[in-house]
């Protein structure tokens, strides 16, 4: 039997490297396809392929801005079948977005029906809606029939589609764009066309203009939903210079006077791409959780426009303070990121500055102008050739009629005839070269002969000859102008400037919806105020059950909570008279302290809410103590192992839900004692019913730790501990509820960490002082 290592077949090279290379090549192909054909817009027309195909398909369906509407299902079907072989849902979503005036600054699709709203509702199904092009979309495609751009075969080679649109205005900046590709992304805000045209005209006049100069024309984005940009000017300038940055955008609001000293805040514009319904839910949640105690209510009174009503808790609230808190805690203020990553010439992804994007657009407009001019020149030359033949026919009408009437094959006869001595001449031929010499000495071309044969009898009237002469002279003048245009770059830029001024006239600030919507302002920062200063001070009673359900009842209960109801199997444990400005500190068996503002506790209706939904107290950790935080107090904390120390109450306040670890305990030990320090001595009682009394100053004051031994135990652990004044004696409640006091404690007085002696007669069987 041959060894496997001697088999020549085993010399095949390993497959790992070819597989790695194959996967790499295919992933690179996918990445390039995602970048160029899906996610990044073209700098020239500002469109992605799907949007370009939608607009072109609608043009092919003759859905002009002044014509009728067609079903959206028909449009998305044509786009999918002819140009974009992807899901019709994705195509319809892209088309619907082009029709949403709250998402697109200058909508490219005119929708009829439910195309969604600013609340975040989705558009109706494509079978229910209809659409057509807008005037802005037609401006983007103006010149497609005049060879303005290149065309390429569609996905199956049966049709052709434009590589890029002629784009009469800088749509990339006018409507913005966003997308995520492989390893890169783009996010461009919309701008105002009037301002963009002004910047383009400045670049035409001064090609080497500085980036800072362009900001005098384009101060910042212009969002379709309005709002107020509060980003500093230097940050905006830096963002436009580098192509990366962000803009702080706030809602626009005003104070509405209701009379008698009352007022309310009206929000009329919300930030771009913020769903109104979610914004209201977020603010309502802030009200419900009492994280914004100075706000009483929010209402949506919107119709066609946005109108959100914010009611303050009190007329004494400062509106600036209220809005400042809302800006910090809700989407009434957002930060819109700028990442001007676009395709230059449709091929190269690059993060461009504002000037580079405008320059790419202007260079594209010059290419479009040259191509359209050349196309028009070719059309004029063809028409002039036909007109020269027709004029020859009018000058020699009898001979032409004779040939057509008596010759068996009139076309070759017309072409063979010598018309050189009877050829018409224009008054402004200039350098125009007649096609006659190319066909022979004074002979008609095939095009001219065909045109003569196709003449109608009614065209033989004398007036027609005069019209042909006038048309010929006009075309010759237009041809001369086109030649001047193609030969002189300054004339080309002047023509582009004229076209941009026409765009400004049509879509600028004087047109409907063309004025700037987004304001620019300095950020007026509201002063930071503590929550307590904004809360109206009212008496409440905090009720917490044994199972940890907590609530705040209005007022101080006179009956001591006798009428309170709890869930089945639960009972009351803590009943604390407090005020809405107080803070509660909760001590858990895990040794952590948690802070609960009384103003944020649920109301007294119902059974309350579990405290574990408000703080991250583990389910296996019981509540050891719940008390009002008093600044300057000290607390005695101790574990079941008998270790403890003193801690200032100000040190146990937690800033987060997770709480603050103060007493370190290790399983199976638990935190057991938390009491406010009063007096000069400490009394401890163990599970073995031994009591020890020692001086308070023997305990250290710490912010966190395990502590020192309070009492020594042979078995069991610490049951309870309390601080008191030695001169007043030690008191406790007996089983009958009576208070008993032991004035002479010399028998139990000792040093810290002693074993102690058996409890006095009548001490409670549960080994608790209270």
N, C-alpha and C positions, 0 to 999 in steps of 0.2 A: 504494500500500500504506500502511495507516494505522500510525502509530507506536504502539507498545504503551503509551506513557505517556498517549496521548490516549484510550485505550479507557475508557469509564465503568465497565466491569466491574473495572478495576484499582483502584477506590476502596474495595474491600472491606476492612474493618479487619483488621489482622494477627491471626493465630490464636494468637500466642504468649501473650497475656494470658489469653484464655479457657481455653487448655490448662493454663496454670499454675494458674488458679483451679480448674479441674475436678480436676486432680491433687491440689491442696491439700485440696479438700473431701472427695475420696474417701479420701485418706490420713488426714484427721482422723476420718472415720467409722470407718476401720479401727482407728485408735489408740484411740478411745473404746470400740469393741467389745472390743478386747483388754484394756483396763483394767477395764471393768465386767463383762464376760461371760466372762473367762478367767483373768486373772492375780491380781487383788486380791480378798481375801476381804471379806465383809460384816462390819462390826463387830458386828452384832446376833447372828448365829448362827455367825460364824467360818467360814463355808463358801463355797466357790466354786460356780458353777452346776453343774458336772459332779458334784461331791460331793453337792450338794443333790438333784439329779435321781436319782442312784444310790440314795440313802436313800429317797426318795419312791417310786421304782419298786419297791423291795424291800417297802415298806409296802403298796403296792397288790397285791403278790403274796402278802401275808399271811405274810411270813417273820419272825414274831415271835421274840424271844429264847428262848422256851420251846417253839417249834414245830420243825418239820422243816427240813432243809436243801434247797436247790435248786441245780442245776448253775449254775456261774458263767456259762456260755455263755448260758443262758436269761436270766439277769439282765442281762448286758451287751447281749443282743439286744433285750430289752424297753426298756432305757434308750435305746438307739440308735434303735429304731423309734418310740418314743412321745415322747421328750423331748429327746434329745441327738443330732442328726443328724451325728455325726462317726464316726471310725473305731472299730470295736469294740476294737481293741488298746489305744487310748488310754483307753477307758472301763474296760477290764479292769485296766490298770495302775493307774489311779486307785483302783479298788475294792480291788485287792490291797494297795495301800499303807494303806488304812483298816483292813486286817486285820492289819498287821504290828505286833506289840507292841513291837518294837525301834525303830520309826519314829514310832508314835503313842502318846502317853501313855495315852489312854483309847480303845482301839480301838472303832470304830463298826460294824465288820463282823466277825462271828464266822466265821472260815474253817475249812474242813475239807479237809485235803489239803496239798500243798506250796505255800505262799504266799511262798516265799523265806526267806532267813535272814540273819543278821548278817554272814556271810562275803561277802555280795554276790551269792549265787546268785539267779537269776531265778525267779519263780513258775512252776509247771507251767502248761501250756496250760489255757484256760478249760474245755475239755471234761472235764478230769480233776479239777477242784476244785469244791467246793460251798460255799455261804455262806448266812448268815442275819443278821439284825440283832442287835445287842447291846442290853443294857439302857440303855447310855448313848445309843445312837442313838434308842431309843424315847423317852427323856426329851427329846431334842431335838425330836421331832415330837408330843409330847403336846399335844393341843388343836387339831390340824388339822381334826378333824371338828366343831369348835365355833366356826367362823368366827374363829379366833384371828389369822389373817393373811390378807392379800389373795392371790387367785389370779389368774393370767393365762393366756391361751391358749397352748398349746404352739406349736411352730414351724409346724405346718400347720393350726392352728385346730380340730383335731378333739377335743382334750382340754384339760384345764387342769392347771397346775402351780403350786405355791406360789412366791410371790415371795421369801419368806424363811421360815425355820422358827421355831416359837415359842421353842425353845431354853430349857430349864429351867435350864441352867448356862452360864457364860461360856466357850463352846467355843473362841472365838478364842484365848484365853490358855491354856485347858486343854490343847489339842492343838497349838497353834501353827499356822503357815502359812508358805509360801514361794512366791514367784512373781516372774516378770520380765515387765513390761508394756512399753509403748512410752514410753521416757523416764523410767520409774520402776520400782521393784522393792519387794518386801516380804520380810521375813525375821523371823518371830516365833517365839521358843522356846516349848516347852510349859511349863506350870506345874501346881502341885498344886491340885486342886479344893477341898480342905479350906481351904487358905490363901486361895484366891480368894473362897470363900463368906464367910470371916471379914472380908476387906476390903470385900465388898459390904454385909455387915451393918453395918460401921462407917460406910460412906457413907450408908446409910439413916438411921442414928442421927444422923450429922453430915454433912449434904450439902456443907458448905463445908470439909471436912477437908483438911488440907495433904497434899501429895504425900509428904512425908517420913514422915508418920504411917502411910501405907499400907504402907511398907516393914517396919513391925513385924509386919504380917500376911503380906506377900509378900516374903521376904528375897531371893528370886532365882528363876530358872527351876528346874524339876524335870524333868530329862531321863529318858526311859524307860530308857536304858541306864545310869543312875546317873552315876558319876564324881564329881569334886571341883571345885567352883568356887573359884578362888583369886583372883578379881578383888577389889580393895579395895572396901569398902562405899561409899565416896564416889563411885567410878566407876559402881557399880550404880545408886546414887541419881540420878546425873546422866543415865544412860541412860534410866531410867524417866521422868524429868522431861521430857526432850527428845524421846523416842521414837527416838533414835539412839544407838548405842554398841556395845560388844562385851563378851563375857565370856570369860575364860580358863578353859578346862575341861581338867582333867587326869584321867588314868586313876587308879583306886583300886588300890593295891598294898600288899603286906605282906611281911615277911621270914619265911620258913619255915625253922626250924632243922632240919638234917638230922643233927645229932650230930657229935661229934668235931671241933667247930670249923667245920664246913662249913655252908653255908646256900644258899638260893636265893630268888629273888624271885618271888612269885605275883601276877599281875595278874588281878583278878576283875571289874573293870568298865573298859570302854574308852569314850572320848569319843563323844558323839552323832554319828551319821551317818558314823562311821569304819568302813570295811569291815575286818573282822578279818583276812581273807586278805591284803589289800594291806598292812595294818600289819605282818604277819609278814614279808612279802616285803621291805618296806623295812628292817626291823631286820636281817633275814638279809643283805641287801645291805651294810649297814653293817659287819657282821661279816666278810663275805667281802672287802670292800675295805680292811679293817683300819682303818676310820675310827673304830671304837669298840674299841680294843685290850683294854679291861678287861672286855669281854663275850665269853664263850666260846661260848654257844649259846642258841638259843631253841626252845622246844617248845610245841606246842598240845595241851593235854590237855582241851580243852573238850568237854562233852557237852551237856546242856540249858543249863548255865550257862557263863560264860566263865572259862577257867583257862589263862593263858599263863605258862609257866615260863621265867625268865631265869636262866641260869647264869653266875656271874662267872668271870673268868679265874683269880682267886686268892682265897683266903679273906681276904686282907688288904685287899681292895678295900672302900671305904666304900660301903654301899648308897645313901646319900643322893647321893654323887658320881655313882654309876652312873646312878641315875634322873634326876638333873639333866641329864646328858649326853643321855639318851634323850629327855627332854622337849624339849631344844633341837634334836634332830636327827631326830625322828620324830613321828608323829601321836598319840603318847601324850599330847601336849598340843596342843590346838587353840585357836583364837580364834573363838568363835561371834558373828557380827555380829547386832545388833538393828536392825531398820528397821521401825517400827510404822506402815507405810503401809497404810491400810485404807479401805474405802468407808463413809462416814457416811450413814445412811439409804438405803444401796444406790445412791447416786448420786455423791457427792462424794468423790474421793480426798483423803486428808489424813494427814499424819504426826502421830499422836496420842501423848499421854502415857499412862501407865498409868491415871491417874484418868479421863481422857477416854474410854478404851476401856471401863472399868467403868461409867461413867455412861451411855454409849450402850447397854450391855447392860441396865442397870436401867430406863432409859426405855422400852426395847423390852418388857421384862417388864411394865411398867405398862400399856402399850398392849394387850398380849396379855391381861392380867387384865381390863381394861375390856371388851374385845371379847368375851371368853368369858363374862363376867358378863351382858352385854347379851343375848348369845345364849341363855344359860340362862334369863334373865328372860322372853324371848319364848317359849321352850319351856314354861315354867311357866304363863304366861298362856294358852297354847293348851290345856294339860292341864287347867287350872282351868275353862276354858270347857267342855271335854268332861265333866269331873266334875260340874259344875253341872247339865248336861243329864241325866246318868245319875242323879243324885240326884233330880231332878224325876221321872224315870221311876219310880224306886222309891217315891216318895211318892204317885204317881198310877198305880200299876201297872195297876189294872183298866181305867182310861180309856185308857192307852197300848195295852194288849192289845186293847181293843175297836176302837181306830182301826186298828191294824195288821191285825186279823182281818177287819174288815168294810169298810174303806174301799178303794176301787179304787186310789187313789194315796195311800199313807199318809204319804209325806214332806211334801207340801204341807199335808196335814191336821194333822200334828204341829206344823208351823210356824205354822199359822193358829190353833191352839188358844190360849186365854188361860190361862197358868199363873201369873199374877202373885200370886194368893192362895195358891198352893200351892208357892211357891218356897222352897228350903232356905236356911238362914242358918248361917254359920260363926261360931265363937266369937271368931275373931281376924281378921276381914275387914280391919280398919284402912282404908286408902285404896284397897282393891281395888274396881274398878268392874266390875260384872257386865255381861256382854255382852248380857243380855236386853233392856234398854231400847233398845239400838241396833237391835234387830230389830223393835221395836214394843212396845206396852204388854203386858208379860208374855208375849212370844212367844219360842219357841226359834229359835236361829240354825240356819243350814244345817249347820254343823259338828256342832252338838248333835243335830240330827235324824238326821244320818247315823250318828253314834255310837250312838244309841238303836236304830236299825234294824239295826246290825251286832252288837248284843249277842247272846251265846250264851244258850241256855236255862238252862244250868247257872249262869249269873251271876245268876239271879233269886232265889237263895237269900237268906235274911235276913242271913247272915254277910257277904255281899258288900256290902251297904249299909253295914255297920259299917266294913269295910275302905276303902270309898270315902270315908267321912267322915274316917277317920284319915289317908288320903292327902291329902285336901283340906286338913286342918289342918296337916300337915307341909309341904306346898307353900306354904301361906300364910306359915308361919314362915320358910321358906327365902327366899321372895320379899321379906319384910321385911328379912332380912339382906342380900340383894343390893342392895336400895335404899339401905340404910345405907352399903354398900360404895361404890356409885357416887357417892354424895353427899359422901363424906368422904375426902379425900386421905390423911390419916393412917391411916385404916382400910385403905386400899389398900396402903400401904407395910408395914403390919403383916402383911397377908396375904402379900405378896411375901416378907417376912422368914421367915414360917412355911414357905413353899414352899422357900426356900433351905435352911432347916434340914433339911427332909426330904431334899433333895438331898445335904446333908452326911452325913446318916445313911446314905444309900444308897451314896455314892461316896467318903466321907471317909476319914480315916486309919484308922478302925476297920474298914473294909470290906476284903475281900481285894485286895491290890495298891494300896490307897489311901494307904499311908504314904509319906512323902517318900523318894525314892531318891537324889537328888543331895545330897551334903554340901557345906557351905560352910566354907572354911578359909582361913587366911592362907598366902600363898605362901612356903614355906621354900626360899629360893634356895640351891642347892648352891654351895660355893666353887669358883671357877675354878681348875682345875689344868692345868698343861701336860701334853701327851700323853706326853712323855718320863717324867714322874713316875708314869704309870700303866702303863707298859710293863715287862714283866719282862725284865731284862737277860740276853740269851743271845748266844753267839757264832754268827755266820753268815758265809757266804761269798757275796758278791754276784757273780753271773756275768752278763755282758752280751756278747752276740755281735756280730759285725761288722754284721749286719743290724738290730741294735737290739732283740733279744729278751732280756728281763731276768728274773732269778729270784734267790731267796735260798735257798741251801743251808744246812741246819743244821750247825753246827760249822765249824771251820776245816779245809779240805781238806789232808790230809797229802801227797798226791801232786801237788799243784800243779795239779789239774784235768785230769790226763792222761786220766781215765776219763770225762770229761764228754761228752755227746752233744749234737749240734746238728742242725738241720734240713738237708736236702740243699742243698748249695751255700752253706751258712753255716759259720762258724767262730768260735771264741772270740776276744775282743778285750780285755775287761777282766775281771780276777779280783781282787777286793778283799776282804781279811779285815776284817770289820766286826762290830758288835754291833747288836742290835735297837733300841737307843736312839739310834743314830747317824742322821744325815741325810746323804744324798748330794747333791752339787751336780753338775749336768750342764751342760756348756758346748756350745752348738750353733754351727754354722758361720754362723748369722745374728747372732751376737754376743749372744745372750740366755742368761741363766743360769736353770736350772730346779731346783727342790728336790724331792727324793724321800725321804720318810721310809722308812728300812729296814724298819720294822715293817709298812708297808703294801705291801711288794713281794710278788708271788706266791710261793708255796712252791716247793720244789725239784722237786716231781713234774712230769714232762713237760718241755717246752722253755721254760716261762715264758710271758710275755705281751709284746707289742710295747710298748716304752716310749712310743710315740706315742699309745697309748690312755690313758696316765696323765698326760701333759703335752701341750701344744699345740705340739709341735715339728713344723715343716713337713716334708713328705716330701722336699723337695729340699735340706734342711739336714742335713748329716752331724753325728754326735756327735764333737766335738773332744776332749773330756776328760770323765772321770767319776771323782770322788774324794770322799772323806769330808770333810765340813765340820769344820774345827777352829777354834774361836773364837780370835781374836787373830792368826791367820796372815794373810799377804799373798800375793796372786797376781799373776803377770805374765801379762798378756793382750796379744795382738798379732794384727794382721791380715796377710793375704798381701801387702799393699802395703808392709809394713814399719813400720806405725805401731802404737804400743802404749803402755801405762802400767801402773802398779801400782795394785791395788785391794784394800782390806781384805776378807777373806773374809766378815766379818759383813755387808758391804754388798751381797753378791750373793745373799743368801737371798731367795727369792720366796715370796709368800704365796698365789698363785693358780696355776692350771694354765697360764696364759698366760706365766708366767715374768717375768723382769726384764731389760730391755734395759740392757747395761753398755757393750759395745764397739760403737760406731757404725760400720757398714761400708756401702759403696755398691757395687752390682754394677759390674763383675764380681768385685770383691774379696770375700774371705771371711774370717771369723775362723779363725785357724789355730793359735794358741799359747795354752795355759793351763797354767801351772806354778806350783807352790808355791815361794815365794821363800826361798832359803837361801844365805847367803854375802854377799859384798860387791861382786861384779862380775857383768856380764852378757856372755854370749857369743852372737853371732848368726852364722848361716850362711845365705847366699842360695842361690837356685837356680843361681847362677853359680859356686858352690863357694868363694866368698870368705868369710873369717871375720873378724869384728870383735869385739874385747873392749874394754869400757869400764866405768867405775865405776857401780855400782848407783844411787848418789845422783844421777846425772844424769837419772834417770827421775822424772817427777812421780807423786804419789799422788793418784788421782781416784776418784770414785764412778761416773762415767759420762762418756763422750766418745769422741773419735776417737783421742786420744793424740798423741804426738810421734814423729818419725822415729827409728827405731832404727838403720837402716842404709840407705845410698844404693845404688841399683842402676841400671845403665844399661839392662839388660834383665832380664826375669824378676821375681821377687819374693822375699819371705822364705820360707825353707824351715824353719828351726827356731831356737829361742832357749832359753837355759837360764841359770840363775843358779848361781854357785859361789863358793868362797873362793879368791882369787887365790894365796894362799900354798900351797894344796894342789895347784895345777895344774889343768889342764882334762882331763877324762877322757871317753872314748867307747868304744863296743864296735866291734871290727873285724869283718869278715865271718865270721871263725871263731868269734865269740862271746867272744873274749878282751877284757879291759879294758885299754886303753892310756891312758897319762897323758902329757901334755906339760907338764913343769914350768916351762919358760921360755917365757913368752908375750909377751915384749917386742916381738917382731916383729909381733904382731897387736894389741897394745895401742894404743888411740887414744881419740878423742873420739866421743861419740854422733853418729850420722848420717854417719859416715865410710864410705868404700867398702870398707875392709878389704883383706886379702891372701889369696892362695890358701891353702886348707886344708893342714895338715901332712900329711906322708907317712903313708899308712895310714888316712886319714880315710874313713869309710863312703861308698860310692858313692850312697846314697840321701840324703846330706846331712842326716842326723839324728844327734843326739848319743846318743840311746838307742833 
